[in-house]
Amino acid sequence: MSLRDENLAAYGNRMSRYTELRLQKNTNLRISLLNGDVVANAKSADSGISARVFHDGVWGFSSRAEIDGDAITKTIDEASRNAELLAKYAPRSEIELPPARTKKESDFATKKARFSQAQMIAFLQAIDARIAERYPDLKSRSVTLADLDMEKRLYTSEGSDGYSNTTRSLIVVNMVTTNAAGQPVELRQVFGGRGQFEDVFSSPAALDDEIDALHAHLMKKREAVAPRAGVHDVILDSELAGILAHEAIGHTTEADLVREGSVAGDFLDQLVASPLVTMVDYAHTRDGETLPVPVYIDDEGVESRDAVLIENGVLKSFMHNKESSSLFGVNPTGNARAYQFFDEPLIRMRNTAILPGNDKLEDMIASIEDGYYLMWPSNGQADSTSEFMFGVTLGYEIKNGKLGRAITDTTIAGVAFDMLKTVSMVSDEMSWSCAGMCGKKQIIPVGMGGPSIKCRIHIGGQ
């Protein structure tokens, strides 16, 4: 039976205090091919229930890996006892949660017949065979499928009632060759996004153009030169600008981290970026387009709404759950999200992006005499001061307003709120991705997007 069919309102008579009841099932599938051989084929499902009870300013939480009436009753009762115990020793009676009552349903499961794992393996093998035939110069190749379905059913004592099935299907292609010195050169790209496999991928041949582009970049990277260390004029392509905005700015504007001392707490209503920069954490839709990770109702039963973080360079607001909105005296934004049934909801981003501007990318490149066009990120880190460091796996020189040679893997570093003040051009194109998992105490899928931006940034080099 689908979680959608569970009648959670039937347990309302056990909710003597504010209570959230959540049923959840996460299904993960991962299939990997290395040089045509299947090296991983695993499917897992984690399901269960959780209850959270608010009493005298504190939360009691409980979870179980069963989903049946007896387990639901026991979980609610246990969460209530936990709340009473905590309130006895550490009450915070000054906190009053804002009321919220909404009903939302969203289901991104495919309506098509589902592929079996054997059919998915055959699909990946067809992609791999095309790569092997078309690019004989490769020393190694891998093709990986990663699918995630997050199905949730929520009911609160205030009458919020929600169901969601948020899905994601990704294919990762990794290519390895060697340069003239015999050293390995590697490049990878992720394809896909929101939806289940059958809706996201139509045929192995449909990825040919994008895989061709990946291989072309790899061949140029064989001849790559090291960038010059120092501060340079650069263009951050949308993927790199998006992850930087997420990690270095987005986290600093999550209200729980603001309360813990994030630098953003000191900058509200102040200029923190170029007036060309507007940044929003979108709930589910932009300009009529459903975004990569749509959240219509959060895991506290709050209707999700967009949070404008930076507007024309000015820091305007933070992302909130119920508790932080009470402490800050504002409305909740519906940013409370949990990854597994046994996780408590935290303030998390949904679809975070810098908004597009009015500049053409070719004009941005032409405006730089000596700099770099930085395209694809790897791993990185940022902290609550907005200081960041990210790897860059693909980039090119810009010489006299034209793209030049590819550059070797490098890093960018700086303080985001300082770097954003140097933004002088913003492209008019917008792109989105949801390939990553954000790792704030618990992983969770997020969407990131934006335009390309021209700025000044510190690049590592020889």
N, C-alpha and C positions, 0 to 999 in steps of 0.2 A: 504493500500500500504506500502511495506517495505521502510524504510529510504534509502535503497540502490538505489531505483529507482528515488529518487529526483535529478533533474538536477540543481545542485547548480551553475554550471558554467554560467547559464543564468543570474545570478545576478552580474557577474563580472563587468558589465558596471557601477554599482553603487559603485564600490570599487576604489575611487580616491586615497586612501592611502593604506598602507599595512593593510590588513583586513583578519581576520579569521572568518569563518562562520561555526557553528556547530549545527547540529540537533541531538537530543539524546532522547532515551527512556530507562528508567530503570524499570524493572519489578521485584518485590519482592514477594515471596510466603513463608509463614511461617505456619506450622501446628505442633501443640504440643499435645502429649498425656501424661497424668499423671495417672499412675496406670491403664491404659487401657481406660481412659475417654478422649475424645477430649476436650481440654481446650482452644485451639486457632486454628483458621482457617481463615487466612487473606491473601488476594492478593491485591497488589497495583501496579499502573503504573504511573510514572511521566514522562511526555514528554514535549518538547518545543525546542526553538531555542535560540541561543546566538550569538552575534557578538562582536568581539574585534578589535579595530582599533588603530594603533600605529602612533603617530604624535609628532614630535619634542621631542622624548625621553620619552613620557608618553603614557599610555594606556587609551582608552575609552571603556567602556563595557556596554552592554545592553542585556536583555533577555526577552522572552515572553513565556507563556505557550501554545501558539497556534503554529501550523505548517501549514502555508499556504502562498501563494505568497505575500499577503498584509502585513502579520505579518513579513515576512522575510525582505521585503523592509523597513518597519518602524524600525525594529531592527538595520539594518545596518546604516540607517541615524541617528538614535539616538546615536549609539556608536560613529559615526563620530563627532557629535556635542559635546559629552562628552569629546572626545580626544582634540578637539579644545579648549574647555573651560579650561581643565587642563593645556594644553600647554601654554595658555595665562598667567597663574599665576605661573606655576612651570615647565618650560621647562628643559629638560636635553639633549640638542642637541648633547652632546658628545657621546651618545649611538646610535650606528648604528647596526641594526639587521643583522646577517648573512643571506644570501639568502638560501632558501631551496625549492626544488621542487621534490616531489616523489609521486608515486601512489601505494597504497597498499590496499589489501582487505583480510579480514580474517573473517570467519564465523564458529563459534563453536556450532551452533544450531544443534540439532539432525535431522537425516534423517528418524527416526522412527516415527510412529504414537504417538502423545502426549497422556499422561495419563490425565484423568480428576482429579480434586481435590478429588472426591470420590474414585477413584482408588488409588490415593496416600495415602489417609487415610487408606484404606484397607491394603495397603502394610505396613504401619507403625503399624497397629493393628496386623498384622501377626508377625512382629518383636517383638512387645510387648508380644504377647501371647507365643512366644518361650522363651522369657526371664522369664516370670512368671512361665512357666512349668519347665524350666531347673534350675532355681535358686530360690527355695521357701524360702530361708533364707533372702531374701531382705525385708527391711521394706518399701521401696519406690523405684519407678523406673519412668523414663520419657524418651520419645523418641520424638525428634524434627527434623523436616525437614526444612531446610532454603535454598531457591533457589534464585539466583540473575542472571538476564540477563541484560547486559549493551550493548545497540545497539547505535552506533554512525555513523554519516555521516559528513565528514569534507571537506571544500573547502577553499583554501586561494587565495588571489590576485596574488600570485606567481605561481599558478597552481598546488599546492599540492592537491591531491584528495584521500580521504581515506574512507573506510567503515570497521567497525569492529562490531562483535557481540560476546562479551566475556561472557562466561557463567560459572556458578558454582553451584554445588548441593552438599549439606552437610546433613548428618544425625548425630545428637548428641545424644548419649546414656548416661544417668546419672543413677547411682546406689547408693542407700543408705542402709547401714546396721548399726548394733550397735556392740560395743566392749564389753568386759567382764564387764566393769563398766556401761554399758547401755548408753554410749555416742554415738551419731551418727558418722558414718564414711562414707565419700562420695568420689566418684571418677567418672570422666566423660571422654569420649573420642569422638573425632570427626572423622567421616568416610566420604570419598568422595573426591571431588575436581573438577577440570576443566571439564566442559561439562554439558549438561542438564540431568535431572533425568533419562531419559530412557537409556542414554548411560553410566551413572555412576553406576547405581544399577541394577543388573540383576534379583535378587530374594532375598526374606528375608533370606533364608538359606545361601546365599553367605557370609553373615556377621557373621555366627556362630563362626568361628575360632577366629576372632578378638574380638567378644563379650565374648567368653570363656576366652581369655587372659585378658580382662578388669576385668572380675569377679574374676579370679585367683589373680590378683594384689590387688583387693579390699579385698579378704579374708586374704591375707598377711598383708594388712594395718590394719586389725582388731587387729593384735598383734604388731602394730608398737611401736617403742621406739623413744623417742625424740633424735635428734642429739645433739652432743656437740657443743656449741657455740665456734666460733673461726675460724682461717684460717686453712684449711685442703687441702690435696691432694684429688682431685675429678675428676670424669669423667662426663662431661656434655654430655648427649645423644643428638642426632642430633636435636630434636625438641627444646630443651632448648638452645643449642648452636646457633640455627638459630634465635630464637627470640631475644637473647642477641645481636647477630651480627647486626640484623636489628635495634633494638631500640637504642643500646648504641654506635654503630659505624656508621651504615648507615645514621642516621639522622645528625650526626656531619659532614658528607661528602656531604650533599646536599648543593649546592653552595650558595643558598639564605641564609641558616643558617650560612655558613662560612662567608658571608659578614656581618652577624649580630653579629659575634664574636665567633662562634663555635671554640672550642679548636683545631680542625683539621686544621684550617687556619695557625697555627703556626708550623705544623709538616710536611708539604709537603716535600717529598724527604728525610724524616728522618725515622729511625727505630722506629716503633710504636708497633711492635709485634714480636713474635718469628719468625725466618726465616722459620719455618714450616707453617706459616699462609699466605695464599693468599685468598683474598676476592673480589668477583665480583658481580656487579649488572647486571644481564643478561637481555637482551631485550626480548627474546622470545624462544631461543633454546640453548641447551647445548648438545654436542656430538650427534647431530641428534635427540634429544628428545625435543618435544614441552613442554615448562615449564608451571607451573600452571596459570600464568597470562601473556599470551603472548601479547606484545605490538610491532607491526610492524611499525606503524606510530603514533607519539604522537599527542597531541591536539593542537600543533602549526604547524602541517604538516611536521615535521622533521622525516626522517627515523631513527628508533630507532637502536642504536648499544650498544654493551656491554660496561660497564664502569668498568675498573680494578681499584679498590679502594686501595687495599693493595696487593703488590706482594713480596713474600718472606720476609715478615715482614716490608717492606718499603711502606709508604703512597705515592701512585703514582698519584692519580687524584681525582676529584670530579664529582658529577652528575650535569648536566647542562641543562637549557633551552636556548632559543635564547638570552635572555637579559643577563644572567649571562655569557654565552660563550663570548659575546661581551666584557663584563667588564674584564674577565679573559684572553682574547686573545687566546681562544682555540675553538675547534669545538663543537657544541652542541651534546649532547648524546641522545636526544629524550626522556628526562625524564619529559616532561611537561604533566600532567594528571589532569583531572577534573572529579569529581564523578557525579554531576548532571548537567543538561543543564544550570542551573543558576549559576554554579560555574565557576570561572576563573581558568585556568590551573595553577598549582603549580609544583615545582620540587618535584617529588615523586619517590620512589623506585618502581621496578617492580618485579624482582625475585632475591633476595639478598642471597648470600651464601658464606660460607667458603668452599674452595675446599678440597676434600679428600686427605689424605696422603697415607702412606704405611704401617700403623700399623693395626694389627688385634685387634678387640675389646677385645677378650679373653686375649690377651697378655697385653693390657692396664690394664684390671682388675687385672691380675696376678702381675703387677708391683707395686701395692699399698698394703702396709702392713696394714695401718690403715687410712681409708678415706671413701668416699661416691660415690655412683653411682646415679646421679641426672637425672631424666628422663623427667617428664612432667611439664611444666610451668603453672602458672595461670596468674593473672594480675600483672603488674609491671610498672615501670617508669624509664626514663633516661632523662638526660638533656644535654645541649650543651657542658658540660665539659667531657662528656662520663661517668659520675657517674651514677650508676644504682642500682635498687633494684627490684628483681623479686620474686614472690611466687613460691614455688615448691610443687606440690601436690602428686608426686610419686617419691620415691627414696629408696635406699637400702644402708645399711652399706657394706663396704668392709673390711674384716678382713683376714689378712695373704693371700692376693691375691685371696680371694673367696667372692662371694656375701653372705651377711648375712641377718639380719632382715630388714624388711621394716621400714621406719622412718615416723614420723608424719609430717604433713604439716609444711614447714619451709620457710625461705627466703634466698636468696643470695644477696650480695651487694658488691660494689667495684667501682673502676675506670677501665673502659674497656681497655683503652690503657695500663694501668699497668698490668691488669690481662692477657691480650694477650701475654705479654712478658714472662709469666710463662708457656706457652703451651709447653709441652715436647713430646707429642705424638698426632697423628691425625689419625683417623681410615681410612681405605680404602673404606668404604661404604658411599654412598650418598643417602639421602632421601629428599623429597620435601613435602611441605604442603601449602595449601592456605586457611586455616580455618579462619584466622584472618582478621580484618579490621584495617588498619592503620589510626590514627586519628590526622593528622597534619592539623588543621583548618577545614578540611572537611574529612570525612571518605572515604576510598577507599580500594578495595581488593588488596592484595599483596601476592606474593609468597616468601616463606622462605625455606632455606634448608641447607644441609651440612652434615658433618660427626660427629662422636663423638670426643671430644677433652679432653685430660688430662691437667689439670692446677691446680693452687692453688687459692682458693677463700674463702671469709668469709661467713660462714653459721651461721644463727641464731639458737638458741637452748634454753634450759632451763636456 
